[in-house]
Amino acid sequence: MLAMNSTFPSQIKIPATYMRGGTSKGVFFKLTDLPEAAQVPGPARDKLLLRMIGSPDPYGKQIDGMGAATSSTSKTVILAKSTQPEHDVDYLFGQVSIDKPFVDWSGNCGNLSAAVGPFAIAHGLVHPSRVPVNGTAVVRIWQANISKTIIAHVPIRDGEVQETGDFELDGVAFPAAEVQLEFIDPAAEEPGAEGAMFPTGNPVDELDVPGVGKLKATMINAGIPTIFVNAADIGYTGTELQDAINGDPAALARFEQLRTAGALRMGLIKTPEEAQKRQHTPKIAFVSKPKDYSASSGKAVRASDVDLLVRAMSMGKLHHAMMGTAAVAIGAAAAIPGTLVNAAAGGGARQAVRFGHPSGTLRVGAEAALENGEWVVKKAVMSRSARVLMEGVVRIPGDAF
């Protein structure tokens, strides 16, 4: 008979909801449901979230946690009643590293933003007077990572969030109810950038990247800091799927060199070493003019279906579809003449763009204007969907944090 060992702590239970938002999924918490030590930023919170997700995992699988070993699924969200005037809910996003012991709090997740409104309504974070019996609830979200406002339009039926529907989103296997998101004044407030959409002041710059060479790049703070380059300049067509890049260690190393060079130029980091602790931002994306290709599902995407092609890197790997925040950056850059994104889309003024990504296509709109000689984007708009996958409690060892 095995002897009981009293030196090991029992597991604790924490109320949680596992949700899909857009093409991502993550574990959602109410701030007040977390253990007291984890209700404030700091090591205890980070350790709790790491253990819950199953990181760091030297095997890269997150078997002993809720993560699923991709950048799209190693995600956590903490929500609370808003402390900001004219907002309903405060939304904090943590991107959990898979193989390293840290949580990156430097940016937002645009995809999971679609699940924030539904969760907030279902968990009493939105005042009942703001939720119709039938119709659309307008949820005012304060994105605490980047101090920005997101407006979510959430369908309501019989007083509850309607999750099922016929809205199809490439990268998600099944249809669901549409949730429209408005990203208000999405130029990201970043250290060293003084809130500027173009931190260098230019729609296109030349980057000298060690091991790669000199490249034209559009570096923009909108939705999330993003560095755009031309696909052809780095040896790609813009039609690549995940296996073409994620199975190539040399290519991944070059992308990281490019990301580091761009982060330095944007003022996001002061030394190259800092890039290792800031994996979530900035993003790297490459663009090209429209071409025919087959999406990862086998679906045919025709050049005539899209305005341009975009492929984006997230946490060191090519994303299977498109990050929601990067889609905001794409929409903003496409709306501004002179950027590489605008040029790939054919140039000229535009208020919306449809782009091809590895899983299919996505449309995003942006309202841009020239004010006092500088471009500003008033808001970006796109539609996603969200659904509760499981709810109850997660368990972690009591000494994990």
N, C-alpha and C positions, 0 to 999 in steps of 0.2 A: 504494500500500500504506500502511495506517495505521501510524504510528509508535507504538511502545510508550512509555507514559509511566510512568516508575518512581516518580513522586511520589505516586501513588495507592496506598493500602494494599490488600492482598488481603483477601478476606472470611475470617472465622473461622467455625468450626463449633461449635455448642453442642448437646449432646444434649437433646432435648425431646420432649414428648408433647402432642399436641393432643387435648383431651378435651371431651366434653359432660358437664355435670353439671346435672341438672334442666333448666330452660329457658335456661341459659347455656352458653357454651363459652369455653375459654381455653387458654393455653399453660402447661404444667406443667414445672417443672424440679426436679431434685434440687439442693439447695444446693451439694453438692460438685462438681457438673458445671459450675457457673458459673465464669467466669474469676475468678481470685483477687481482683481489685479489686472485683468485684460480689458476693462472698460475704459482705460486710458492708453494712449500710445506709449510704446516702450517694449523692452525685451520680453516681458511676460506675454503680452498680446502676440508678438511675433512668434514666440516659441509655441504657444497654443495653436496658432493657425498652421504653422509648419507641421506639427505632429498630427493635427487633424487631417491635413491634406496628404501626409505621408512623405514629407521631405525633411532633410535631404536624403535622397535615395541613390547610393552609388550605382545601383543597377538601372536607374533611370525608368522605373516602372510604376512607382508609387503604389505598390501592392498593399502596403499596410496603412492605407489611408483612403480618403475620398477623391483624390486626384486621379486623373486618367492619363498621365504622362505626356500631355501635350500642352502647349501654351494656351490653348483654347479651353482647357478643362482644369488647369491648376490655378483656380481663382477663388477669391473670397470677397464677400460683401458684408459690411456692417451698416445698419440703418437705424436712425433715431428720429423722433419728432424734431423738426427743424428749429434751430436756434436763430435762424435768419428771418428778418421781416419778409412778409409776403411769400414765404415758401412753406411747403408742407412737410418735407422730409429731407434730412441730411444723409447723403450717400457717400460712403467711404469705400474705396476699392483697393484690394491688396492682390498683387500678382505674385504668386508664390513660386520661387525658383524650384525646379525639379531636383537638381543634383547638388545644390549649394544651400547653406543654411541662412537664407535671408528672404524677406518679403519686400517687394518693391512697391513703394507708395507714391511713386513720382508721376503717375498719370491715371487717366480714367479708362474704363472699358466701355466702349460705345455699345457693344452688343448686349452686355448685361444691363446696360441702362434701360433696355426695354422691359426688364423684369422688375425694376425698382418700383414703378408705379403700382403694378399688380400686387406685389408683396406688401407695399405700404398700405394699400386699401384693405387687403385681407387681414392685416395684423393691427388695424386700428391706429395707424400713424397718420391717417388723413381724416380730418373732421367729418363726421357723417353728413353734415350739411353740404359738403362739397361732392358728395357721391349720389348721383341720381338713381332712382329705382331702375330706370331703363334709359339708355343713351350713352353718353361719353363723359367720363370723369377726366377733368383736366388737372393733372398732378404737377405741382411746382417743386422741382427737385433742386436742391443745392448740392452740386458736385464738390465735395470737400477737398479732394486731392488737388484740384486746379482752381477752386473758388469761382465756379461758373454755374450758370442756370441752365437746366434742361427742363423742357415742358413735355410731359408725356400725355398722350390722348389715349385713355384706356377704355375699351368697350365694357359696358355694364349691362347685365340682364338680371332682372328680378333682384336687384340690390347687390349682386355679387359680380366679381370679375368674370367676364366671358373669355374663356381660354381657347375654345374650339372655334374653327372657322375655315374659310377656304383660301386664306392668304398664303401663297407659296413663296418661299424664300430659298434661292439657290444655295446649297450647302446644308440644308435641313431636309430630312427625308419626307416629313409629313407636314401637311398644311395646318394652320392654326389661325387664331384671330389676329387681325392687324393692329399693331400699336405704332402710332406715328410719333416720332420724336423730333422736337425742335431744339437745336443746340444754339443758345442765344449768345451773341458776341463771342464766338468760339476761339478767338485768338488766345492761345494759352499764356498765362502769366508765368514766365520762367525766369529764374535767376540769371542776371546778366543780359536778358533780352528786353527788359523794361516793358514787357507786355506787347512788344512789337510783333506784328504778324511775320515780317521778314526780319529776323534778328540782325542780319548783316546790312539791311537796308536795300537789298537787291533782289529782284525776282529770279536771277540766275547768277551763280558764282562759279569760280573755278576752284576745285579742291585738289590739292596735291596729296594723294593717298599713298603711304608707304607700301611698296609691293604691288601697287596697282597702277600708279601714274596719275596724270592730271585728267580730271573729269569735270564736265559741266554738271552743276547740281542746283536744284531749287530747294532751299531750306525754309520751311514754313512752320510757324506755331499756330495751328488751327485744329481744334479737336484734340490733337496730340502732336508734339514735335515730330516732324517727318522730313526725311531727306529723299528727294526724288532724283533719279538719274535716268538717262536714256538706256533702254535695254541693249541697243546695238553697241553702245560704248563699253559695255562690260561683257560682250560676247554672247548675248542672249537675243531671242526673237520677241519675247513678251508673251509667248504661248505656253511657256513651261508649266508643268505640274510639279507636285511636291517631290516625287522621286528623282527628278532631273537635277535637283539642287540639294535636297536634304541627304542624299547618299554620296555627296561629293565633299569630303572634309576640306579640301583645298579651297573650294568655292565658299564654304561657310566661313573659313578664316579670312578670305578676302572681304566678304560682306562685313565682318566684324571690324576689320581695319577701316573700311569705309564709314561704318557707323561711328567709330571712335573719332575719326578725323572730322566728321560732320558735327559731332557733339561738342568737340573743342571749338570749332568755328562758330557754333551757335551760342557759345557761352554756357552750355549746360554742365560742363565739367571743366576742371582746371588742369588735370593731368590725365594722360591716357589710362593710368591704372584705375581711375575712378569709374571708367566705363564698365568694369567688371561688377560693380555694385549697383549699376543702374542699367539693368538689362531690358526693362520694360520700355524705356524711352532713351533716345529718339528711335523712331521706326525707320527702316530703309525700304524704299519701294522703287521699282523700275517700270518705265512706261514705254509704250510703242504705239504706233498707229494701228488701226483695226486690221485684223487678219482672221481667217477662218481657223478654228481649232476645235478639238473635242475636249469637253470638260471632264473632270474626274469621274463623273457619273456615266460618261459615254454620250451625254447630250451634245449635239452639234451646236456650236456658237458660230454664227456667220459674221463676217466683217460688217455686213449691213445692219446687224443687230445692235452694234455698239458704236460709241464715239471714239474710244481708245481702249487699250489693254493695260492692266496694272497687275503687278505681282508684288507682294509685300512680305517682309520678314518680320517675325515676331518671336522674341526670346531666342534668337539665334537660328531659327528654322523658317522655311517658307510656309506661310499660313495656308491652310486648306481652302480658305475662301477669302474674306476680307474683314479686317478688324473694323468695328463701327467707327472708332475714332479716326482711323486712317481714311475711312470713306469720307468723313467730314473734311479732312485735309485735302483729299482729292477734289471734292466739290469746290472748296475754297480756291485751291490753286487753279482749277479749270476755269473758274469765273474771272480770273485776273490775267489779262493779256501780258505776254512776255515770259510766263513761266514755262517750264518744260512740259508740264501737264496740259496747259492750254494749247501749246504748239502741237502736242501729240493728238489732241482732240480736234485739230484743224484750225485753231486760232480764232480770233474774234471774240466779241462779247457773248456770254452765255449765262443763263440762270440755272441750268440743270445739265447733268451729264450722265450718260449710261456707260458703264465700263465693264469690260470682261475681266473676270478673275478665275482662278483654277476651278471653282465649282460652278461657274455660270456667269450671270450678269447681275448688276445692281444699279439702281438709279438713285442719285443724290442731288438735291437742289441747294443752291447757295445764293444769297443776296449780297453782292459786293458793290462797293462805292468808293470813289476817290474823294477823300476829304483832306484838305490842307496839304495836298501833295502826297498823301499816303493812302494806300489801299486798306480798307476795312471791310470785314464781313459781318453784317448785322445778325445773320443766323444761317444755319444749315439745316436742312430737313431731309429725313429719310424714314422709311417704314421698316419695322422688324416685327417679330412676334415673340411671345414668351409663354412658358408653361411650367407649372409645378410638376416635378418628376417624383419627388418623395418628400414627406415631412414627418417630423418626430423629434428624435434626439440623435446627436452624434456622441460617441464615447471616446475619451482619450485617457491614458494613464494619469492618475492624480498628481504625479510629480513631473508632468511633462512641461510645466511652465513655472 
